[in-house]
Amino acid sequence: MKDIYKNATLYYILVPIITALWPLFVWGVYLPKAERGWNVEKAEYRKAQSIMLEIFKIDPERLTFANSSNGASEFDYANVVERIANLCGIPSTNYELSSKPIKTSKGQKTQNARVVLKDVDIKKLANFLSAIQLRWANLQCENITLTKKKALPDTWKIDLGFKYYY
């Protein structure tokens, strides 16, 4: 076995053959595979782009906060919930807000709040949650409790628990 390493023909014949075959292998195997992967990625992007445009046509209000020029404002539960509820078509008589004072724990400031939406359908709830969490990334919905109103097909009382991290 040690004699094979001392054989000069191995290095003069086999190594150039392998180096000549490597570009052919890349051209015949790797490039077609990369091209197929690229075509799959382009098709997925086109599909996602059409879905995004459809969402934008159905619900253009989603971009109102993303395009706001005044940037991040000071967070206040009362203003936030009022603004988002009005945007989602929830009258002020159909929600209650109770917030707790800001507390600091381990150097992190947080504030909890409870929002109760009364006589709201699932679509308004989804719009409310998506709009409020799109605008304020540091706001997390910690719990949701849904209670169905009897004798009404899509009317719910929804209890939401929020926590904002400053």
C-alpha positions as a printed Julia matrix, in Angstrom:
166×3 Matrix{Float64}:
   0.0    0.0     0.0
   2.88   2.38    0.72
   4.23   1.81   -2.77
   1.17   3.48   -4.3
   2.16   6.79   -2.77
   5.64   6.58   -4.28
   4.33   5.85   -7.78
   4.78   8.99   -9.87
   2.25   7.93  -12.5
  -0.48   8.34   -9.89
   0.35  12.01   -9.56
   1.05  12.64  -13.24
  -2.04  10.88  -14.63
  -4.73  10.56  -11.96
  -4.55  14.07  -10.48
  -4.91  15.85  -13.86
  -7.79  13.56  -14.79
  -9.59  14.38  -11.53
  -8.95  18.1   -12.0
 -10.29  17.9   -15.54
 -13.41  16.01  -14.44
 -14.24  18.39  -11.58
 -15.52  21.26  -13.8
 -17.55  18.76  -15.8
 -19.06  17.44  -12.58
 -19.9   20.97  -11.42
 -21.38  21.84  -14.83
 -23.37  18.58  -15.06
 -24.59  18.18  -11.45
 -24.28  21.28   -9.29
 -25.37  23.96  -11.75
 -28.63  22.22  -12.78
 -29.46  21.63   -9.12
 -28.77  25.3    -8.31
 -30.89  26.41  -11.27
 -33.82  24.24  -10.13
 -33.51  25.69   -6.63
 -33.45  29.22   -8.05
 -36.58  28.54  -10.13
 -38.38  27.16   -7.06
 -37.42  30.27   -5.04
 -38.64  32.58   -7.84
 -41.96  30.73   -8.05
 -42.44  30.93   -4.27
 -41.64  34.65   -4.33
 -44.16  35.3    -7.11
 -46.8   33.36   -5.2
 -46.04  35.26   -1.98
 -46.08  38.57   -3.82
 -49.54  37.89   -5.24
 -50.79  36.91   -1.77
 -49.35  40.12   -0.27
 -51.04  42.21   -2.97
 -54.33  40.43   -2.32
 -54.03  41.13    1.43
 -53.27  44.75    0.64
 -56.36  45.01   -1.59
 -58.59  43.44    1.05
 -57.19  45.33    4.07
 -55.17  48.43    3.11
 -55.41  49.82    6.66
 -52.65  47.43    7.75
 -50.08  49.8     6.32
 -51.37  52.96    7.99
 -49.17  52.5    11.03
 -46.22  51.07    9.12
 -46.07  54.19    6.93
 -46.57  56.73    9.7
 -43.94  59.45    9.56
 -44.06  60.44   13.23
 -42.15  57.29   14.28
 -42.49  55.56   17.6
 -44.48  57.59   20.06
 -44.71  57.26   23.83
 -46.85  54.27   24.66
 -50.16  54.87   26.46
 -52.77  52.12   26.71
 -55.74  54.51   26.64
 -54.68  56.21   23.4
 -53.53  52.99   21.78
 -56.7   51.02   22.47
 -58.94  53.93   21.48
 -57.1   54.47   18.19
 -57.03  50.78   17.23
 -60.65  50.2    18.29
 -61.79  53.11   16.11
 -59.69  51.79   13.22
 -61.32  48.34   13.57
 -64.86  49.68   13.88
 -65.31  48.85   17.57
 -67.33  51.57   19.31
 -66.08  52.93   22.64
 -69.13  51.45   24.37
 -68.0   47.94   23.36
 -64.66  47.87   25.16
 -63.3   48.37   28.65
 -59.7   49.09   29.52
 -57.96  48.73   32.85
 -54.22  49.24   33.06
 -51.81  48.85   35.92
 -48.93  51.18   36.76
 -45.5   50.69   35.25
 -43.29  48.4    37.29
 -39.61  47.61   37.08
 -38.28  44.11   37.6
 -34.63  43.18   37.01
 -34.05  46.44   35.15
 -36.95  45.82   32.72
 -39.92  48.18   32.83
 -43.31  46.62   32.03
 -46.95  47.6    32.19
 -49.92  45.24   32.19
 -53.42  45.96   30.96
 -56.7   44.15   30.5
 -58.99  44.91   27.56
 -62.5   43.48   27.45
 -64.23  43.64   24.07
 -68.0   43.16   24.25
 -70.27  42.14   21.38
 -67.44  41.71   18.89
 -67.13  39.2    16.05
 -63.99  37.19   15.3
 -63.02  39.32   12.3
 -62.93  42.49   14.41
 -60.89  40.68   17.06
 -58.37  39.53   14.46
 -58.14  43.04   12.99
 -57.72  44.53   16.47
 -54.93  42.15   17.48
 -53.09  42.37   14.19
 -53.22  46.19   14.08
 -52.17  46.71   17.69
 -49.26  44.28   17.5
 -48.15  45.53   14.08
 -47.73  49.07   15.39
 -46.23  48.28   18.8
 -43.75  45.42   18.61
 -43.03  45.54   22.35
 -46.68  44.83   23.17
 -47.5   41.2    23.78
 -50.9   39.62   24.21
 -50.41  37.22   27.09
 -53.86  35.65   27.24
 -57.19  35.62   25.44
 -60.48  34.38   26.83
 -63.43  34.02   24.45
 -66.99  33.77   25.78
 -69.73  33.18   23.21
 -72.91  35.21   23.55
 -75.93  32.94   23.57
 -78.48  33.16   20.76
 -76.11  35.22   18.57
 -74.16  33.49   15.79
 -70.82  35.35   15.8
 -70.86  37.6    18.84
 -68.28  37.19   21.57
 -67.07  38.74   24.8
 -63.29  38.74   24.59
 -60.95  39.26   27.52
 -57.4   40.19   26.45
 -54.38  40.47   28.73
 -51.54  42.65   27.41
 -48.02  43.4    28.62
 -45.89  46.22   27.23
 -42.09  46.11   27.58
 -40.42  49.54   27.7
